Amino acid sequence: MTRYLPFILLGLLTQSSISQTNLSAEGAVVIALENNFQMQIASKQILIAEKNNKWSEAGLFPTVDLSASLGNSIIDNTNNPFTFTPGILASRQINPSINANWNLFAGLGVKMSKQRLEQLEDQSRGNAMVIIENTASDVLKAYYNALVQQTRLNVLKEVFSLSKKQVAYEEIKQDYGQSNSLALMQLKNQLFTDSINIIQQRINYENASRNLMLLMNVETEEIVKNNFPVLTDSLTKLLNPFNKDELLQEMSANNQNLKNQLINQELTKTGTQIQHSFLYPIVSLQLGAAPSFGSFRSIGGTMNLSAETQQITYFGNISVRYNLFNNWKNQRAVAVSKIQEEIAAMNIQDLEKQLTNTTINLHSLWEVRNQMVNLSQQNMDYAKKAFEIGKSRYDLGTINSIELTSLQNNYLNASISYYDNLYQRIDVYLELYKLSGRLQLDYLK
């Protein structure tokens, strides 16, 4: 699947015409992938690797050179008594040539070079996949953070609206002598507290929205104007359950960082084989033809000489070159490359252990987050019911404003705690999704 990454990127670019008025989480990721400069650089690097991944680049085919030279000379024999061509002779020589050089055998170095080019292409694709995963993860977290800040702001506005109604109701009661000034002052104090909380929460929401738009790399002008999109996803969306054993299997098979380490290991193995190829003789074939066209004529004097010459030289040579001794440089290179193979294998084992431990810890945290969401939801439901009952009793005069304010604050705190737990659960969910490679697979469909 990763071999079709350029077409996937093209698909992302064509799908990115999403309205700024309504924005889904997936739409935010698509826009971010389109605008992300690192993603664009990675796609260019893939194209470079694809162009280099050719047998001709590995040295399978012969090289052919065409050359030509033009020579002009004047020979002055006027004072040379021992020449058969007295006087001044002018000559011209044209020497074109074509040469082909082909390595017939280089210790399987050509095959190993081609294999290395394929691995480098896979490495470029793997790096692009990491960028896709990181970008998608960062944008999704920023999206749901902005969403939870927006939800908290809505809850505060709801509470503020209730506080405002309570103050108006208490003022009416006071006009009829059914309330005292202390109760009214307490409710107004709560109203001012709610107003301050709304202002602070609006700042949190705007900062979270700006961070999301920054990750999406939208125009700076839109950020300055606070033209924030309407987030259409929900914090309570249904999340697929995780099985720990399946997660570990998917992590071993699909985790991109682990895949990249495996590619690096294959590169070191290929490097060892390339170093081995230098221990073998190199057999090469040279073929060529070199025609020569010349002319000469006498200048002045009593003799009138002129002639045209033409000849063609063909050659075909087979050469064998074998390095007998170079201070054991090739042997050392092979030994060093084998050590690098061992280092790459240890890095894979270390990374796999770290990923396994992280996956197990996150799965345990995922289960805890689910429990906390369920408990905080029940707590919010009970707090809301208690607040609604408290409002009814307050209207009947059976509880005072202090008790009502306490019930209201309990409901507010329970609501905020519930939405915070929802976001923390999504955060763990995205980390597990990323570790298992599911996040990458979702955006490659």
JOCOR-V337886 format. One line per field, one symbol per residue. ss: DSSP state (H for helix, E for strand, L for the rest). phi: phi as a letter, one per 30 degrees, with the letter a starting at -180 (. if undefined). psi: psi as a letter, one per 40 degrees, with the letter a starting at -180 (. if undefined). A space follows every 50 residues. Layout:
ss->???
phi->???
psi->???
//
This chain:
ss->LHHHHHHHHHHHHHLLLLLLLEELHHHHHHHHHHHLHHHHHHHHHHHHHH HHLLHHHHLLLLEEEEEEEEEEEEEELLLLLLLLLLLEEEEEEEEEEEEE EEEEELLLHHHHHHHHHHHHHHHHHHHHHHHHHHHHHHHHHHHHHHHHHH HHHHHHHHHHHHHHHHHHHHHHHHHLLLLLHHHHHHHHHHHHHHHHHHHH HHHHHHHHHHHHHHHHLLLHHHHHLLLLLEELLLLLLLLLLLLHHHHHHH HHHHLHHHHHHHHHHHHHHHHHHHHHHLLLLEEEEEEEEEEEEEEEEEEL LLLLLEEEEEEEEEEEEEEEELLLLLLLHHHHHHHHHHHHHHHHHHHHHH HHHHHHHHHHHHHHHHHHHHHHHHHHHHHHHHHHHHHHHHHHHHHHLLLL HHHHHHHHHHHHHHHHHHHHHHHHHHHHHHHHHHHLLHHHHHLLL
phi->.ddceeddddddddcddcdddcbcdddddddddddddddddddddddddd dddbddddjdcdcbccbabbcbbbcccdccdcccbdjcccbbbcbdabbb bbddabiidddddddddddddddddddddddddddddddddddddddddd dddddddddddddddddddddddddcicbcdddddddddddddddddddd ddddddddddddddddhddddddddhdddddcdbdcddcddccddddddd ddcbdddddddddddddddddddddddddcdccbccbabbdbbbabadci iccccaacbaabccbbbcbbbbddabihdddddddddddddddddddddd ddddddddddddddddddddddddddddddddddddddddddddddidbc ddddddddddddddddddddddddddddedddddddidddddccd
psi->deefdddddddddeeeghhedhhiddddddddddehdddddddddddddd ddgidddefdiihhhhiiihhhihhhedfhefiegiahhhihhhgiihhh hhhdhfffdddddddddddddddddddddddddddddddddddddddddd dddddddddddddddddddddddddeeeiidddddddddddddddddddd dddddddddddddddefihdddddefgiihheiideihhhihhddddddd dddehddddddddddddddddddddddeeiihhihhiihgihhiiiiiha adighiihihihhiihihihhhhdhfffdddddddddddddddddddddd dddddddddddddddddddddddddddddddddddddddddddddeeeii dddddddddddddddddddddddddddddddddddeedddddee.
//
